[in-house]
Each structure stands twice: as C-alpha cells, then as structure tokens.
Amino acid sequence: MQPENGDGFGTRAVHSGRGFTGSTGAVMPPVYLTSTFESGNLDGFDYTRSGNPNFRLLEESVGAMEGASFATCFASGVSAITAVVSSLKSGDLVLAEENLYGCTYRLFERVFNKFGLQVRYVDLSREENWEEIRRARPTLVWLESPTNPLLKIIDIAGIAKVAAEVDAPTLVDNTFASPYLQRPLELGATLSLSSTTKYINGHSDCLGGIVATNDKAWHARMVFAQKALGLQPGPFDAWLTTRGQRTLALRMERHCSNALELARWLETQPGVRLVRYPFLPSHPQFELAQKQMRGGSGMIVAEFDFPAQKALEFCRRLRLFTLAESLGGVESLVCHPPTMTHAQVPVKVRHAVGIRDGLVRFSVGIENVEDLRADLDQALRATLE
C-alpha cells in the first residue's frame, strides 16, 4: 500500500517503498540479489547497474520524505556528489559555501579541478555575500546546512531565490538535517543531496547516497550518471536503507532532544571555548534554524581550550562516544575534524573558516542522555587535570 499525498511524515516513511511483493503479500519486500533480468519484463528492468527493484523502492520512499517527484540512489554520499558534479563541464563555475565536507572539497580540488571545473568558496551565511551569486552567475550554487563540521545554518530560501534570478540551480547537502528536519526542495532548492549512510539509514551498517529533485532534466542527468559511471548501490544496501528510513522520525526526535540537552550542558563547562548547536540561543543563526528546521539534529560541535593532541586525548577517554568518522547512527560517535574528516583540507584553509585544532564534533546517539552526559563529564575532568 502506498501512502496518500496528505499523509504525515511518519506515515510516509513507514508505508512508502513497499512494492514488488508479487503474490506473497510480504509486508517487507525481499532483497533482489540479481545482476540480470529477463528482457521484456513488465517492470522494465534489464541489468542492476541501470535499475533494480530495491533501488526503485528506496527512491520512492526517500522521494516521498523529501517531497520530491524524483530521487536517484547511489553507492555512497560521495557517489551522489560525483553524479552531480560529473554532469557539469570544463569551464563551469560552482559557487560553494566555504565550509564544506572534507571529501566534497577534495573532489572539487583534487579530482574535478584537473578537468577544468572552477569552484569559488564564499561565506554564504552572510547575506551581503549573496551578491556574488548575481555577479558570478555560476553554473551551480552548492550549499550545506547545517555545514560540516561548523554547523552554520544557511538561508536556503533566500539563496535559492537569488540564484533563480540568474538561472543558477541550487544544491543543498541535507545530510546533517535529514528530510525529517528540513526539506530543501520546499524551500526553493533544485537538488537535495544526502549521504543515506548517515541519518536516513541510521544504523551504521551500509553506505548510500541519494539526490532528490522536482526537475526532470536534473533527474535524467542523475539516472544517466548512475548507469554510465557505475555509481549504483548494491541491492542489499538499498534494502537496508529502505528498512532504516522507516524509523527516521522516531530516531531524529531522540537525536535532537539528547543533543540539545548535552549542548546546553557543554556550554557551562570549564575548558570549553564555544559550543555550536543550531537550536541553542547562542548559535549565530538560531532564529533562522528555528524557521528552517523542525529540530536541531544530533550534531554538536565544541571548541575546547586544548591543542590538537589533548583534544584527541579527550576523545579517546570517552566510553560511550566511539572515536570514529561518520555520524547519524543510533550510537554516539566523536570525531576530531582537524585530524580526521578535514585532515586533507590545507591548514590555512581550515583555520580561515574556523576549523581550529581544539574543535571536536559529536554525533549524539539515542542512548540515555544522563549516561552520555556522565561520559562527557568524566572525560573532560580527566583531560583538565
């Protein structure tokens, strides 16, 4: 059964993507572990690189959550980024928010740069810098909101409106928010991209990416890239992601409540220079975050009054926060961006955008918040001694 258009988010998450059950009546569709389909089948499949029932079910379910007419799934978030950027050509200009995921920066600077793609980085959290969109007339405007790792909140609706004046499509990397907290297409963006590895799947057991849009031409580009570049996921990964997204609403509510409580506590602790969390009143874009997002997500960033080595010592003292890259799973993780996710970003560039040596990023899970707070407390006390 497919959801009606007026169904709420939680209902759409549970009931979308439940087709291909045949005569069995299976409540959960099976995994289609096949590379090849008989020619002329009624559903139009031929070869899994160019389509699989599990891909289609995932695309239907995430599209329903994003409020999108189309969605295309990929092998990872980086594969989704590659699909979009590979559709551009030499000489095209991407105008990007200056604080980007480290692998996005690496793709721009070390892969696509040698093919002639131009990328210009601007602090798009400052409205006075939006004039650069009108002046540069870019081929694509690239945003993250919240950004990785600084959790800047970017005015998606405002920037999309300015970009539309010069016929520039706007892409939003929605990974940190998830479609439960924020739907970029409803705010005017052309493309909403997510690493489904993170919150959408939510269980740290598979990789995936998705690009959602209401634009037929962009959808055709994504379908072409999925097939031509071999960027498709495996059927089992797609099945896991479809399963995981059914509980997205419940998980995000717990991620948000836990993270807000811990962020408030961290702000009061010695040795902490600053805390950034979108739904803290101290956040520079607090009012915009409340307007644009349903909740603050499960990500916190704190800058400690420590050098890099001591910041890493603090991370390693934590018991319930595993020191690891990635985010968005039910378990809590901690990351030191200067030496992990953003290690390949040049030091001068990192420092210029605010990624300093004492910066620590927390992905707050769904554990009991009092246990998480006690864990942070013991690690911080030990590091300050």
Protein Blocks (a to p, Z undefined) as FASTA:
>chain_A
ZZdfkbcfklmmmmgopahnljnopabacddddfbdcehianopabfklocfklmmmmmm
mmmmnopabdcddfbfklmmmmmmmmpcehiacdddfbdcfklmmmmmmmmmmnopacdd
ddfkbmklmmmmmmnopabdcddddddfklpacdfklmmmmmmmnopacdddfklnopml
ocfklnopabdcddfklmmnonopaccdddddfbfklmmmmmmmmmmnopaccfklmmmm
mmmmmmmmmmmmmmmmmmmmmmmmmmmpghiabdcdfklcklmklmmmmmmpmbebjadc
dddfbdfklmmmmmmmpmklccdedehiabdcdddfklmmmmmpcfklmmmnopafklcc
ddddfbdfklmmmmmmmmmmmmmZZ
